[in-house]
Amino acid sequence: MIESLRALLLDYSQADGPAKREEVEKKIWDQFGVERSVLVVDMSGFSALTRRHGLVHFLSMVRRMQETVRPIIHDHTGSVVKFEADNAFATFPDPESALRAAIEMNKACHEDNRDYSDEYDIELSCGIDHGRILLLEGKDFFGDAVNTASKLGEDLAVQGEILISKSSFAAITSELGTTEKEVSFSISGLPFEAVSIQP
């Protein structure tokens, strides 16, 4: 699958003229394009925890996080795309599924933390966006929704916070039992509106 995408991308870069590039681009979107909600989960405090307790300590927490969030993703009709460093990347059919999964992940980690001393506490920050992306199932994904969810989850959300793009949140119609507030950011120099959720 990934080799097929690589070959098509090379065809695109070597295409003779815009008509040929358009043809190759259509092939790429036809083969790999999907509309999905993207959830990016980041563990808070990597640098501080690693310096204080060592790499093995932190990696053991990463493993615990992975085992906690994986079944929750599947229970909410999502799919794990990949685990990378202290992050989890997943797709869902719609924003509500992604948000409900993120809420449950935070609650599950808080519940799990009760069984461990403070230095083993797992705290998450999450970002969610929805849009058309290129998806390599179980391997990787690309697109504006991926970039935005990554920025929200990894760079902007604080410990225990879920940031969802305002347009994605607008698609949710049911009650969540959470506290929400609208927030504004600049992402790559562009103004961006999101909703901050505290589970």
N, C-alpha and C positions, 0 to 999 in steps of 0.2 A: 504493500500500500504506500509506504513512504517513498519507496523507490519510484513508483509511478508518479507521485507528485513531484519529486525531484526532476524526473525526466521532462515532465510537462513545463516546469518552471524554466528549465534550461532551453526548451523549445521556444518558450515565450521570449526569453532574453535574446535568442538568436533569430527570432522571426524577422522576415523580410517585409517590413511595412506594417502599418496599423491594421489592415484587414486581417492579416495572418495572426497578429497578436490578439486581436479580438476573438478570433476563432479558437486560439489556444486558451485564452482566459475563460471562454464559455465552457470548454471541456473541463477545466479545473473546477469551476463552480458546479457544473452538472455532476461531476464525479464526487466531489468532497463537500459541497456547500449544503449547509443545514441551518435552520433557524432554531436557536436554543437559548436558554438562560444559562449564564456562566456564574459559577460560585468559586471564589478564590478564598481559601482559608489560610491564615498565617498565625503561627504561634508567637506570642509576645515575649520579648526579652531574651532573644537568642544570645546576643553578645554578652549581656550582663550575667546570664546564667552560666554560659560556657566559661567565662573568666573566673566566676566564683566557685563553680563546682566541677569544672572539667568537661571535656567533650563527650566522654562516655556517658556521664550523667545526663547531659542534654539529649544525646541520641536515644537514650532509653526512653526519655519523655516523648520524643518524636515518634518512636515506635508505638507508645501507648496512645498518642493522638491518632495515629493512622488506624489502629484497631478500634478506636472509639467512633471515628467519623465514617469509616467505610460502610458499616451496616446501616447507618442513618441515611447516608446518600442513597443506598439501594432501596430502603424502606419508603423513600419519597420519590420514587420513580426516576432517580438520577443515575448517572454513570460516572465512575472515577475515570478521569482522563490520565492523570498521573499524580504521583507523590514526588515532590522535588524539594530537597533540603527540609525545612520545617514548614512546607506549604502543602496543601491539598488542592487539586484542581478538578472540578467536576462540572458536568452539564446536566440540565434538567429541561423538561419540555416547556416549562412556563415559569414566570417569576415567583408565583406563589409557592410552588414546590421547592424552589431553591431557598426562598426565605424561611419557609417552615423547617426545612432541613437545618439551616444555619441556626435558627432559634433552638432547635432540639440539641444540636451539637454543643452549644454553649451551656445549656442546662445539664446535659450529660457530663460534661467536663467538670462543672461545679459540683455535681453529685459525686463524681469519682474522686475529686480532690479531698473530700471528707475522709477518705481512707488513707491519705498520705500526709506526711509532714509538709510544711509550707514550701520547702525547697523543691518539692516535686509537683507543685500546683501547675496545672496546664490552663493557660488563658489564651483565648482566641480573639482574633480580629478578622472580620469577613467583609468581602466586597461582592456585589451582585450587579450584573447588567444583562441585557437581553438584546439579541440581534442575529444577523446572518453571519455565520463564521465558516471557516474551513476546518473540518474535523477529521482527524485520523483516530478512529476509535481506539481507546486504550493506549494511545501513543502521544498525541500532541494536538493542539488546536491553535488557530490564528484568526485574528480579526479585531475590529474595534471593540466589540463587547468583551473580548478576552483582555485587551489592553486596559480598558476602563475598570473592569472588575479587579484586575491585578493592582492597579493604582489605588483603588478604593480600599482593598483588603490589606495590602502590604505596606502602603505608604501613608494613608490618610486615616484609616480607622484606628481608634485607640483600643486598649485592652477591654475586651468584653463588648465591643461595639460592632454592629452590623451596618454597613453603608450600602444602600441600594440606590441606583440611579432613579431620579424622579419619574422618568418615563416608564421604567419597569414597575415601580411602586404603584403607579396609576392603574396598572392592569390588575391589581389585587382588589377584590371586592368583598372578601369575607373578613370578619373580625379576627384579630390576631392576639389580643390580650397583651399588647406591648405598648411601650411609650415611644412615640415617634416625634421627630421634629425635622423641619426642612433646614438644610445647610447648603452653603455655596463654596465651591473651590475653584481653583485654576488648575486645569490639567493640560500639561504641555502648552501652556500659555493661553489656553482657551477657557472661557468661563463654563462652569459645569454645576448643575444642581442635583442634589441627592437628598435622600431621607436617612436620618440617623435613627437607628432602632436599638433600644436597650431591652434585651429579653427579660 
